Amino acid sequence: MAGPTSALVWTLVGVWAACAWAEYPVVLSEDHPGGPLRCENILIPACREVGYNLTSMPNLVGNELQKDAESRLNSFKPLIQYGCSSQLQFFLCSIYTPMCTPQVPTPIGPCRDLCETVKNRCSPVMAELGYPWPHFLNCSRFPPENNEEHMCMEGPGEKMPPHSPPTTSPRPQPPRRCSHYAHAHKYRYINATGTCAPLCQANISFNTSDKSFAVVWMTIWAVVCFAVTLFTVLSFLLEAAAFRYPERAAVHLALCYNLVALGYLVRLVAGPGRVTCHTDPELGMVAVTEGALHTTCALVFLLLYYFTTAASVWWVMLCVSWLLRAWRGWSHEQILRHSSWFHVAAWGLPAAQAIVCLVFRKVDSDELTGTCYAGQQNTETLVRFVLVPQFLYLVTGATLVLVVFACLWKARSRLRQEGMKTDRVDVTVARVGVVAVLYMVPASCQVGATFYEYVERERWLRDATVRPNMEVFMLKIFMSLAVGIMGGLFLINSRVLHSWKQFFRRFAARKHPLPAYLQTPHLTGSVLQGSGTPHKVPPGHHNHLHHHHHHYLPQQRHQEAPGAPLPDVHGYVHMYPPQPPKSLYHHHLSHPSRHKCGSETQV
């Protein structure tokens, strides 16, 4: 077979194998899965004139409706019209619309001899393209002969020589479908959507070593970003007063990147197979092209796409806060009163974009990282839902930054004309400039990498000699997390560190209570009763306590119950200012550990 005939056969068989590849359970048991056998008229035009007119559903491949059976049967039309076997149509109809008769409790399918005859004539054509005979057409599953125990149809008999084309009508030109891709054999055509889905984890644009390096690279920066941003968010929860507007908007930006890093970590824990692959009943394991129908893929998409977009909007809100501070002179409290609008915009706009992607099924899998995002297999989606929003948010924020600089420069010039210091304005300009650079440089790199992917993707998918630039994608992964890392570190200042220091001091104080001799109730003269609230001291009791307390401290220390409430040492010192006798002073010096703990309590 050579020339146009060979090419046509390869195309026909490729279409047939792509649409029929799956392992279906053949129903040959005595108990029909749908209960009592119910016959119905055959509605599929291709099977109305095969010698019988009644069938039952579900059929031998599990189709519940004849409409579904017709859709699958139509995928065999090119091969039927090619004519590798005159019995192919009858054989397929006996599977998709098996014979039904009220006298037989099970649907009647093909006999094994009929299956083997069709297989011997059509499987060599498939073998030329490297496709094995489909598992759901395994002839050993059918009855060996027609008898009383297992009835089957033997077929009308073969009427055509092997591989002879039909003489009744010319062969139609088959649809090209996925043949426009350089690696067409690694794609499967989906009839429902009219798109081509790559096989699960197939190496199309990237090889195995590229994917392995991308996983390591993604892991390193995701862990670092998650740790830094988590520390920033916890610092805000520890002492929110340390973060005032406009800087508080940067805290929400850090929260977004924390959840973006979490999305990468979910992908690493789940693995690429559970995130980007699903089993199609007809095509086998293929990459996800409709992420809304895949739970793990949808989860990773929401973490990555939604919070990346939310971070971009929070960048705009940060610029708006700067503008309100520099132009209108608003204080932290004034901005805080209107901050609810920031939250509406920063969480609402990304939610609208994510919902549109899910509803219109624009979520698909990324071959390199094994994640789910928008536009990873569709260039039009990449432009509408990724490139254009990223560019608009970046340009909007950059424009607001320029306005902020203009306002600050005007204020600085006015102060200099009045002979006043401009230190505070200079510090504000420096902080705005640093934060703007920390965000805009990574964001610009992301937009540039996305634009590169938009321009070059079709080229490297259609031409096997062209490969994508791996460095661009590694830069894109790093820059998608760099803002969270650098922004989180920038927000950590001396006040934040002091808050953590105080927190750990309070935590350590619970584990190291006061010495027993400072917890003695007699030491406070019944002034402290668990709660540390002072009471009036009886007359004359103060002098007696002050004069003799160094004689009974050691004995009372042994009588103190463990876990007793701590006395108010500061109140005690305030109420009894005279210093203890030297004997007690030397007694304290002989126990340095007690002296140290007491000193820390006084501080």
Phi, psi and omega in degrees: 000121185215168176071211183299327181298316179297316180297321180294319179297315179300317180295315180298314182290325177299317178296317182295315181292324180294325182274338186254355185290111176182163178248106184258142174283125180272129184270106178229013181283164180288331179267115179293133186297336181268012182095211179301140183293128180236118184275150178213157181292145177285124181257349182281120184303323184292342184245012182281338185240045180255003176114352176212158187233004179241142177219178178219149179239143005288153181276194185285351177246011172091006178289130180275334183236147178294334178296319177292321179295322179294321179299319179286324180293327180296336179292346179267000184303315180301321181288324177296317181288334175294321172087041175293337176208133179289343181264003184298317181294315178298320180297316180291322178294326179291344177266313183277332175227072182298154181294143178232136175216140182298339182281344182245129185284353181232154175294147184258118180252198183281157172277164182295323181297320177298316179298315182293325178296313179295321180295317181297332183269329185257335181294327176299326178295320177293322182297333179298334177261002178084018179259130176282169175295132184303145183293327183287351174255025178295118187293338181292348180276347183262155180299140181293331180204164181273114179216187183290331182284315181226106179276143179207167181257130185272345177091166182282351183096149183283132183244352186236147176291160181302135173065012179279138181285158179293147182258351185280327183210150179291153180289129178283157177283121183286158176290147184283321177056249187268009184288349180283349177275149180295324179249064185297331181289350178262012178241156173231135182275130180258113183295323185297322183253346182069027180239166178256126179252128177291154176296155183300123176058029177286144178273096182255298179261338182230149178267180184295321180294323176299316182292322179295316178295321180297323179294316179296314180299315180294322180297314183301307186285332176293319179294316180297314181297318180297318182292314183294312182291327177296319177298320179295316181294318178295325176297321177295318178292330180290317180210091182294334181295341180285348181240106181251153176296142010278344186298337181296329176298328178292335176293317177295325176296319177296323176298318179299315181288335173297318180283333172296314176298324177297323177300317176296321180292323176298317176299320181293321181287317182286329183090154183294330182295318182284340183268315191249002182239148173211159183263118176268135183298338180256325191256349182087213182277112179231163179288151182290127175244348176228084187296339180296337181268001183239117190297308183296319178297318180295322179296312179297321178299314181296318180295320184277306187287311184298312185280336171294316177293321178297323177297322178295321179289323177295332173297319177295319179295325175297318178294324177296320177297317176301318182295318178297325180287317185277324186269310183268348181071028181289144176273177178300318182294321180293317178294322181298324180295333180256008185291343178298328176293327175300316182292322179299315181288316187289331178259336183281313180299312177298326178296319178297317179296315181295320180296319178298318179298319181288318182293317181270009174056053179259010181267129179217177188265151178259124183295320187287309186267346182072025178253176176245135182207186179261132174079022180280342177233001181229115184294322180296319177295322179301321181288313188288320189254352181237299188294310183296312177299317179301316182294318181295316179295320180294314181293321179298314178296319179297321178296316178296323178297319178297320177295320178298316178298321179296318179295317180294322179294321178294318178295321180295319179296321180294320179294320180293324178293328179274001178076022181259162180286149181243022184298314183295320178295319179297320178295319179296318177299318180296316181295315178298317180297317181295313180296320179297318179293319180298330179267314190290327179294308176298320180296322178294322177296321178296315179297318179296318179294320178295320177295320176300317179295321179296319184285320190260349189300310182299330181291315182279344174281331183266339182241115184292341181277348181258129179237148179292156178280112184295326182296326180295319181287326176293322176296321180296318179297315181296315183291336177291344179243347185295325181298318178296321181293306184290321178295321177296318178294325181293328182282348180277114181232186183295325180293322178295315179296323178295323178297317178294323179297316177295323179296314180291329176295315178296323179293319180290328181296331178290330182272345181235083181289173181292156176300159185295325183289343174269350178263004184290127179298325180293337181296329179263006177059042182061020178284328183248129180232073176078309184277350180081015181272124182288145175239168179289141182263133178301149181299138177085344182286331182297311183295322180296319180293317182292329186277332188240003188293338181283352179273331185249003178301311182298319182292317182295333180297328179281341182270351184290130179286140179294145179078014179294152180296147183286135177282163178278090184294323179295322177293325179295316180296325181290324183280331183236077185290335183299145181286151178290160178299162182296328180298316178292327177298315178292329177297322178292319181295333180284354177232083185298328181294321177294321180295320181293313180297319178296322179294319179296325179292321179297326177289000000 
